[in-house]
Amino acid sequence: MPPPVATQSDSDAARLLAQATFGPTDADITHAIAIGNPAWITEQMDKNATPPTHELDYRNWIVNALQEPFQGNARTEAWFLGALGGPDPANNLIIHRDQLRQRVAFALSEIFVVSTQNTLIDQFPNGAAYYYDILIDNAFGNYRTLLEKVALSPAMGVYLNMLGNQRADSKQNIHPDENFAREVNQLFSVGLVMLNADGTPQLANGIPIPTYDQSTVKAFAHAFTGWNWFDCQPDPNYGQFDDCGPDYTTGKDFETPMSAFENWHDNGTRGPDDLPVKQLLKYPGAQNGGALAAGGNAVSDLKFALDNIFNHPNVGPFVARQLIQRLVTSNPSPGYIQRVAAVFANNGSGVRGDLGAVVRAILLDAEARLPLSQQGDSYGKLREPLLRLTHVWRAMGARHTCGNDTVYKNDDGTSYTLHYAKQAYRYAGYSSTWSTDYFIGQTPLNSPSVFNFFRPGFVPPGEMTQRKLYGPEFQITTDSGIIQVSNDAMERAAYLDVSDVCDASDDFGDVRIDLSRDLALAGSAKGGASDPADRLVDAYNLRFMSGQMSTYMRGILLAYLNPIDATWADGNEDWRRERIQRALYLILASPEYAIQK
């Protein structure tokens, strides 16, 4: 491939932002054009220039300043604050702009999956927030560091059963749980088959070579024993634990990494059921051939096991492919994967696993930056529903409106106040942020299983199966899902505007877009053919489709929008709103918009 394209056209800037943010805004496009794509990425990765937005910071404001309980809906608000950016609700002078960090963290959350569909995690939204903050803080850090922080996070410990995992005892029919041991290999790092440097499977007699077998999973499960809540107290009489978390009063257990308890750890020497030698992943150059010898402790054995995974040759192409899929295209070429995997192996300074360098390589690679005229027809990715929602909200200046400050009583007679009146950046509401799973079938950190909302290897039926093309997001694009997303687009475009009159009985309000920002683009006279909507369509082409709208689609839109004139006004409503609402709905529901290219 040729070197990265250095042009700074408005369409290329918008396209980079579509890949690297939760949706371009006019201001973002202007800024990216002014400083260039590489400088924009550098700025986004600079913590001083763009400080990270943390969910637990939002929690602290909710609990300490507003004196509200930090419930699941508030954690969802915290996620949207990061995704949408803009003024901080506690201090509007602070502007959240860490879009690339937030976008990569979301991509990582769909690889290192933890879900609030787990009942215990759902009861502790601070635990989900703590976990997500790990992804935010390590989005541009080292993969090995991220792997360990994920492994020791209480939310992951609960979700994949590493928390409380104890060494084998056949007399009590106790066996180390294999859940985390299996998924950390299959889903987080190396995958099921050996890969070439370009992500293609290695074959023996035409058959893919397995990366590991069940005995490997068993060995990892034994190596990962001995971890529990940080405040557990061993009971000397029973070998169990007293006063173990989670603490329903403070929830602190979910915000502190798990601690090691040696009596529960299999170090190969403590009993007849211990594994004296644990054979982990075998590959050329693996430390000690991948064999974990007896005599270590929970901390040292965890380190050996994670190092064994981290240095496996599969990790680079495995991580590269999935991050490319989440950000750029579902079907990256082997060359694209190999170039990014090479950066994972060595960031240019001899460092392996530098995720910041990997993300930069993904976004500046020629396959991400070449114009569509030089790409094949399999290039691009289906936009997942949540990203469509954040896109329209960011592009249309959405903010929270309406709501009340309402006193609620607890069962014990105490009371608290929920503050939703005049909270423009709380991103609350049952018709918007709190019910995204119902409206569009997707809520952050709420996938139905550890396999995410969709699998990276999903191949849709029909032509894509015939051409062996991946389409992960199509797995949740069911008949009903298509209708849900289309109906939701209509709701956003036509019925949730910031100028709408508030319902006095609506305690929570909703997130609404600002149609008035584009009135000048919609027309300047009385509409009709003599006052066409071309400026509106062209602005939305750049804002929503990175300037890639076909001549055919543009013609259809203008043919429909141009006849709208002053006679369409309903009461005091501006006819230009009719053009804006219909243009938004038709674009957001269109096949051309649905595929990010």
KAURGI-V237006 format. One record per pair of residues at least 12 apart in sequence whose C-alpha atoms are under 8 Angstrom apart, sorted by the first residue. I is the first residue (numbers start at 1). J is the second residue. D is the distance in Angstrom with one decimal. If there is no record, write none. Layout:
{{I J D} {I J D}}
//
This chain:
{{1 335 7.9} {1 366 6.6} {1 367 7.7} {2 366 6.4} {3 365 7.4} {3 366 6.0} {4 364 5.9} {4 365 5.4} {4 366 4.4} {4 369 6.6} {4 370 7.7} {5 364 7.9} {5 366 6.3} {5 369 6.0} {5 370 6.5} {6 37 7.9} {8 33 5.5} {8 36 6.0} {8 37 7.2} {9 33 6.6} {10 29 6.7} {10 30 7.6} {10 33 6.3} {10 542 7.7} {10 546 8.0} {11 542 6.3} {11 546 5.0} {11 547 5.1} {11 548 7.8} {12 369 7.4} {12 546 7.1} {13 29 5.8} {13 32 5.8} {13 33 5.9} {13 36 7.8} {13 37 6.8} {13 546 8.0} {14 29 5.6} {14 542 6.7} {14 543 6.9} {14 546 5.0} {14 547 7.9} {15 545 7.9} {15 546 5.0} {15 597 7.5} {16 37 7.4} {16 363 7.2} {16 369 7.8} {17 29 7.5} {18 546 7.6} {18 596 7.6} {19 327 5.1} {19 328 5.7} {19 363 7.7} {20 99 7.3} {20 100 5.3} {20 103 6.3} {20 104 7.7} {20 327 6.5} {20 363 7.7} {21 99 5.1} {21 100 5.4} {21 102 7.6} {21 103 5.5} {22 83 6.0} {22 84 6.8} {22 99 6.9} {22 103 6.4} {22 387 6.1} {22 390 5.8} {22 391 5.7} {22 394 7.5} {23 387 7.5} {23 390 6.5} {23 391 4.0} {23 392 7.3} {23 394 6.1} {23 395 6.6} {23 544 7.8} {24 391 7.0} {24 394 7.0} {24 395 6.2} {24 543 6.2} {24 544 7.4} {25 394 6.2} {25 395 4.7} {25 396 7.9} {25 543 6.5} {26 395 7.3} {26 543 6.7} {37 364 7.9} {38 364 7.3} {41 100 7.7} {41 360 7.0} {44 98 6.0} {44 99 7.2} {44 100 6.1} {44 101 7.1} {45 100 7.6} {45 101 7.1} {45 140 7.1} {45 356 7.5} {50 96 7.5} {50 97 5.9} {50 98 5.3} {51 96 7.6} {51 97 7.8} {51 98 6.5} {52 96 7.9} {52 98 5.9} {52 101 7.3} {52 136 7.1} {52 137 7.3} {53 81 8.0} {53 82 5.7} {53 96 6.6} {53 98 6.9} {53 102 7.9} {53 136 7.9} {54 78 7.9} {54 82 7.5} {54 133 5.8} {54 136 7.4} {55 75 7.0} {55 78 5.2} {55 79 6.5} {55 82 7.9} {55 129 5.3} {55 130 7.3} {55 132 7.4} {55 133 6.4} {56 126 7.0} {56 129 5.9} {56 130 6.5} {56 133 7.4} {58 78 5.9} {59 74 7.6} {59 75 7.4} {59 78 7.6} {59 126 7.5} {61 90 6.8} {62 74 7.9} {66 417 7.9} {66 418 7.9} {66 419 7.2} {67 416 7.2} {67 417 7.5} {68 416 6.3} {68 417 6.5} {68 418 6.3} {70 125 7.1} {70 126 7.3} {71 124 7.9} {71 125 6.1} {72 122 7.2} {72 123 7.9} {72 124 8.0} {72 125 5.4} {73 428 7.6} {73 434 5.8} {74 428 7.8} {75 125 6.2} {75 126 7.6} {75 129 6.7} {76 433 7.0} {76 434 6.7} {76 444 7.6} {77 426 6.1} {77 427 5.3} {77 428 6.0} {77 433 7.0} {77 434 7.8} {78 426 8.0} {79 444 7.6} {80 427 6.6} {80 433 7.7} {81 96 7.9} {81 425 7.3} {81 426 7.4} {81 427 7.0} {82 96 7.0} {82 98 7.5} {82 99 7.5} {82 102 6.3} {83 99 6.8} {83 102 6.2} {83 103 7.3} {83 390 7.1} {84 390 6.5} {84 393 7.4} {84 394 5.9} {85 97 5.5} {85 98 7.4} {85 99 7.2} {86 425 7.9} {87 425 6.8} {88 425 6.7} {89 423 6.9} {89 424 7.3} {89 425 5.1} {89 426 6.1} {101 136 6.3} {101 139 6.0} {101 140 7.4} {102 136 6.4} {104 136 7.9} {104 139 6.0} {105 132 7.6} {105 135 5.1} {105 136 5.1} {105 139 5.6} {106 135 8.0} {106 444 8.0} {107 323 6.8} {107 326 5.9} {107 327 7.6} {108 135 6.7} {108 139 7.7} {108 323 7.8} {109 132 7.5} {109 135 7.1} {109 445 7.0} {110 452 5.6} {110 453 7.7} {111 187 6.8} {111 188 6.2} {111 322 7.8} {111 452 7.2} {112 150 7.7} {112 187 7.5} {112 188 6.0} {113 445 7.4} {113 447 7.8} {113 450 5.4} {113 451 7.3} {113 452 6.3} {114 155 6.9} {114 156 6.2} {114 159 6.3} {114 445 6.2} {114 446 7.7} {114 447 7.9} {114 450 6.8} {115 159 7.4} {115 445 4.8} {115 446 4.6} {115 447 5.7} {115 448 7.4} {115 449 7.3} {115 450 7.6} {116 128 7.4} {116 445 6.1} {116 446 5.1} {116 447 7.8} {117 446 5.8} {117 447 7.2} {117 448 6.7} {118 159 6.7} {120 158 7.8} {121 155 6.5} {121 158 7.5} {121 159 7.7} {124 251 6.8} {124 254 7.5} {126 251 7.1} {126 254 7.0} {126 255 7.2} {127 154 7.3} {127 155 6.1} {127 251 7.6} {127 254 4.6} {127 255 5.9} {128 155 6.6} {128 445 7.7} {130 254 7.4} {130 255 5.7} {131 150 7.6} {131 153 6.7} {131 155 6.5} {134 146 7.6} {134 149 7.1} {134 150 7.4} {139 355 6.6} {139 356 7.1} {140 354 7.1} {140 355 4.8} {140 356 3.9} {140 357 7.6} {140 359 7.7} {141 354 6.0} {141 355 5.5} {141 356 6.1} {142 352 7.8} {142 353 5.2} {142 354 4.7} {142 355 5.6} {142 356 7.9} {143 310 7.8} {143 353 4.9} {143 354 6.5} {143 355 6.2} {144 306 7.5} {144 307 7.5} {144 310 6.1} {144 353 6.6} {147 306 7.4} {148 306 7.1} {149 257 7.7} {152 257 5.3} {152 258 5.3} {153 254 7.7} {153 255 8.0} {153 256 7.3} {153 257 5.1} {153 258 6.3} {154 229 7.2} {154 253 7.4} {154 254 5.3} {154 255 7.4} {154 256 7.2} {154 257 6.2} {154 258 6.0} {155 254 6.7} {157 258 7.9} {160 179 5.4} {160 180 5.0} {161 177 6.7} {161 179 6.3} {161 180 6.5} {162 177 7.0} {162 179 7.5} {162 180 6.0} {162 224 7.0} {162 225 7.2} {162 227 7.0} {163 227 5.6} {163 228 4.8} {163 229 7.2} {163 258 7.4} {164 225 7.7} {164 226 6.9} {164 227 5.8} {164 228 4.9} {164 229 7.9} {165 177 6.1} {165 224 7.5} {165 225 5.0} {165 226 6.0} {165 227 6.5} {165 228 7.6} {165 264 7.7} {166 225 4.9} {166 226 5.4} {166 227 7.8} {166 264 4.8} {166 265 6.1} {166 266 7.6} {167 222 6.3} {167 225 5.8} {167 226 7.2} {167 264 5.5} {167 265 5.4} {167 266 5.0} {167 273 8.0} {167 274 7.0} {168 222 7.8} {168 266 7.6} {168 273 5.6} {168 274 6.5} {169 273 6.1} {170 273 6.8} {176 218 8.0} {176 221 5.8} {176 222 5.9} {176 225 6.8} {177 221 6.2} {178 217 6.6} {178 218 6.5} {178 220 7.8} {178 221 5.0} {179 221 7.9} {180 221 7.5} {181 217 5.7} {181 218 7.6} {181 220 5.3} {181 221 5.1} {181 224 7.4} {182 217 5.6} {185 309 7.4} {187 451 7.6} {189 309 7.0} {189 310 7.4} {189 314 7.4} {189 315 5.2} {189 318 6.6} {189 319 6.8} {190 211 7.4} {190 309 7.4} {190 312 7.2} {190 314 5.0} {190 315 5.1} {190 318 6.2} {191 211 7.0} {191 314 7.6} {191 318 7.1} {192 210 5.8} {192 211 5.3} {192 212 7.1} {193 208 6.1} {193 209 5.4} {193 210 4.3} {193 211 4.6} {193 212 7.9} {194 208 7.2} {194 209 5.6} {194 210 6.0} {194 211 5.1} {194 314 6.5} {195 313 7.8} {195 314 5.6} {195 317 7.4} {195 318 8.0} {196 314 7.5} {196 317 7.8} {197 313 7.8} {197 314 7.6} {197 316 7.8} {197 317 6.1} {197 337 7.8} {197 338 5.4} {197 341 6.9} {197 342 7.9} {198 317 6.3} {198 334 4.7} {198 335 6.1} {198 336 7.7} {198 337 5.3} {198 338 4.1} {198 339 7.8} {198 341 7.5} {199 317 5.0} {199 318 6.7} {199 321 7.2} {199 334 6.3} {199 337 6.3} {199 338 6.9} {200 334 7.0} {211 281 7.7} {212 281 6.6} {215 279 7.9} {216 279 6.2} {216 280 5.3} {216 281 6.8} {217 280 7.9} {219 275 7.6} {219 278 4.9} {219 279 6.0} {219 280 6.2} {220 278 7.4} {220 280 6.4} {220 305 7.1} {222 265 7.7} {222 266 5.9} {222 274 7.9} {222 275 7.4} {222 278 7.8} {223 265 7.7} {223 266 6.6} {223 267 7.4} {223 278 7.4} {223 298 7.5} {223 301 6.0} {223 302 6.5} {223 305 7.1} {224 265 7.7} {224 298 7.3} {224 301 7.6} {224 302 6.1} {225 264 6.5} {225 265 4.8} {225 266 6.3} {225 298 7.1} {226 260 5.6} {226 261 5.1} {226 262 5.9} {226 263 7.1} {226 264 4.4} {226 265 4.0} {226 266 7.4} {226 298 6.2} {227 258 6.0} {227 259 5.5} {227 260 4.6} {227 261 6.0} {227 264 7.7} {227 265 7.8} {227 298 7.7} {228 258 5.3} {228 259 5.6} {228 260 6.6} {228 261 7.3} {229 244 6.5} {229 245 6.0} {229 246 7.5} {229 253 6.2} {229 257 7.7} {229 258 5.1} {229 259 6.1} {230 253 6.6} {230 256 6.7} {230 257 6.7} {230 258 5.1} {230 259 4.7} {231 243 7.7} {231 244 6.4} {231 245 7.0} {231 253 7.3} {231 259 8.0} {232 244 4.5} {232 245 6.9} {239 263 8.0} {260 298 6.0} {260 299 6.8} {261 298 7.4} {262 297 6.7} {262 298 6.3} {265 297 7.3} {265 298 5.9} {266 298 7.9} {267 294 5.4} {267 295 5.5} {267 296 5.5} {267 297 6.0} {267 298 7.4} {267 301 7.7} {268 293 7.6} {268 294 4.5} {268 295 6.3} {269 294 6.4} {269 295 6.5} {275 294 7.8} {276 293 6.8} {276 294 5.2} {277 291 6.5} {277 292 5.7} {277 293 4.8} {277 294 5.7} {278 291 5.6} {278 292 4.9} {278 293 6.6} {278 294 8.0} {279 291 4.4} {279 292 6.2} {280 292 7.0} {280 305 7.3} {280 308 7.3} {281 308 6.6} {281 309 7.1} {281 312 7.7} {283 312 6.8} {283 313 7.9} {286 308 6.6} {286 311 7.3} {286 312 7.5} {287 308 7.1} {290 308 6.4} {292 304 7.2} {292 305 7.7} {316 340 7.8} {316 341 4.5} {316 342 7.2} {316 344 5.4} {316 345 6.3} {316 353 7.7} {317 337 6.1} {317 338 6.6} {317 340 7.5} {317 341 4.9} {319 341 7.8} {320 337 5.9} {320 340 5.9} {320 341 5.7} {320 344 7.8} {320 358 7.4} {320 362 8.0} {321 337 5.8} {322 456 6.8} {323 359 7.9} {324 337 8.0} {324 362 6.3} {325 381 7.4} {325 456 7.6} {328 362 7.9} {328 363 7.7} {328 368 6.5} {328 380 6.4} {328 381 6.8} {328 596 7.9} {328 597 7.6} {329 379 6.0} {329 380 4.2} {329 381 4.9} {329 597 7.6} {330 379 7.3} {330 380 6.2} {330 381 5.2} {330 470 6.0} {330 471 6.0} {330 472 7.1} {331 378 6.9} {331 379 6.6} {331 380 7.5} {331 469 6.7} {331 470 6.1} {331 471 7.9} {332 379 7.7} {336 365 7.5} {336 367 6.8} {339 361 7.9} {340 358 6.1} {340 361 5.9} {340 362 6.3} {341 358 7.8} {343 357 6.7} {343 358 6.0} {343 361 7.2} {344 357 7.4} {344 358 5.9} {372 597 7.5} {378 469 7.5} {379 597 6.7} {380 595 6.4} {380 596 5.5} {380 597 4.4} {381 471 7.2} {381 473 7.9} {381 595 5.5} {381 596 5.3} {381 597 6.8} {382 471 7.3} {382 473 5.9} {382 474 7.1} {382 594 5.8} {382 595 4.5} {382 596 6.0} {383 473 7.2} {383 594 5.7} {383 595 5.9} {383 596 6.0} {384 473 5.9} {385 440 6.0} {385 441 7.4} {385 442 6.7} {385 485 6.7} {386 436 7.8} {386 440 7.3} {386 442 6.1} {386 443 7.2} {388 588 7.9} {389 489 8.0} {391 544 7.7} {392 544 7.9} {393 512 7.7} {393 513 6.2} {395 543 6.7} {395 544 7.7} {396 513 5.4} {396 514 5.8} {396 515 7.1} {396 517 7.8} {397 513 5.8} {397 514 5.7} {398 498 7.8} {398 511 6.3} {398 512 5.2} {398 513 4.0} {398 514 6.0} {399 424 5.3} {399 425 5.9} {399 427 6.8} {399 498 7.5} {399 511 5.3} {399 512 5.7} {399 513 6.6} {400 423 6.4} {400 424 4.3} {400 425 5.8} {400 426 6.4} {400 427 5.4} {400 428 6.7} {400 498 8.0} {400 509 6.9} {400 510 5.5} {400 511 4.2} {400 512 6.2} {401 421 7.7} {401 422 6.8} {401 423 7.1} {401 424 6.0} {401 498 6.4} {401 502 7.9} {401 509 5.7} {401 510 5.8} {401 511 6.3} {401 512 6.9} {402 420 7.4} {402 421 6.0} {402 422 6.8} {402 502 5.5} {402 503 7.5} {402 506 7.4} {402 507 7.8} {402 508 7.1} {402 509 4.5} {402 510 6.9} {403 420 4.9} {403 421 4.7} {403 422 7.4} {403 502 7.9} {403 504 7.7} {403 506 5.6} {403 507 4.4} {403 508 4.3} {403 509 4.1} {403 510 7.7} {404 418 7.9} {404 419 6.6} {404 420 5.2} {404 421 4.4} {404 504 8.0} {404 506 7.2} {404 507 4.6} {404 508 6.4} {404 509 7.7} {405 417 6.5} {405 418 5.6} {405 419 4.5} {405 420 5.6} {405 421 5.6} {405 507 7.2} {406 418 5.3} {406 419 6.7} {406 507 6.9} {420 507 7.1} {420 508 5.7} {420 509 7.0} {421 508 7.9} {421 509 8.0} {427 510 7.2} {427 511 5.8} {428 508 6.8} {428 509 6.8} {428 510 5.7} {428 511 6.5} {429 508 5.5} {429 509 5.3} {429 510 4.2} {429 511 6.6} {430 508 7.6} {430 509 7.9} {430 510 7.0} {431 510 6.3} {432 510 6.0} {432 511 6.0} {433 510 7.9} {433 511 7.3} {439 484 6.1} {439 485 7.2} {439 488 6.4} {440 481 6.9} {440 484 5.7} {440 485 5.3} {440 488 7.0} {441 481 7.0} {441 484 7.9} {453 475 8.0} {453 476 7.0} {454 472 5.6} {454 473 6.0} {454 474 7.9} {454 475 5.6} {454 476 6.6} {455 472 5.5} {455 473 8.0} {455 475 7.5} {456 470 7.5} {456 471 7.7} {456 472 5.1} {457 470 6.0} {457 471 7.6} {457 472 6.4} {458 470 5.7} {458 471 5.8} {458 472 4.9} {458 474 7.9} {458 475 6.7} {459 471 5.5} {459 472 7.0} {460 474 6.4} {460 475 7.1} {485 589 7.8} {486 588 7.6} {486 589 5.4} {489 584 8.0} {489 585 5.9} {489 588 6.3} {489 589 6.8} {490 585 5.5} {492 512 7.2} {492 513 7.2} {493 513 7.7} {493 581 5.1} {493 582 7.6} {493 584 6.0} {493 585 6.0} {494 581 5.5} {494 582 7.9} {496 510 7.9} {496 511 7.4} {496 512 4.8} {496 513 6.4} {497 512 4.8} {497 513 5.0} {497 514 5.7} {497 515 6.5} {498 512 5.3} {498 513 5.9} {498 514 5.5} {498 515 7.7} {499 514 7.5} {515 577 6.8} {515 580 7.1} {515 581 7.9} {516 577 7.7} {518 536 7.5} {518 580 7.4} {519 576 6.0} {519 577 6.8} {519 580 7.7} {521 533 7.4} {521 535 5.5} {521 536 4.8} {521 539 8.0} {522 535 7.0} {522 536 5.2} {522 576 5.5} {522 577 7.8} {522 579 6.4} {522 580 6.6} {523 576 6.5} {526 565 5.6} {526 566 5.2} {527 562 6.9} {527 563 7.2} {527 564 6.1} {527 565 3.9} {527 566 6.2} {527 576 7.8} {528 562 5.2} {528 563 4.5} {528 564 5.6} {528 565 4.9} {529 562 5.3} {529 563 6.0} {531 562 7.4} {532 558 7.5} {532 561 7.8} {532 562 5.1} {533 558 6.4} {533 561 6.4} {533 562 5.8} {533 579 7.7} {534 558 6.7} {536 580 7.6} {537 554 7.2} {537 557 7.5} {537 558 7.5} {537 583 7.2} {540 584 8.0} {544 593 7.3} {545 593 6.0} {545 596 7.6} {549 592 7.2} {557 583 7.1} {557 586 7.9} {561 579 5.9} {561 582 7.6} {561 583 7.3} {564 578 7.5} {564 579 6.7}}
//
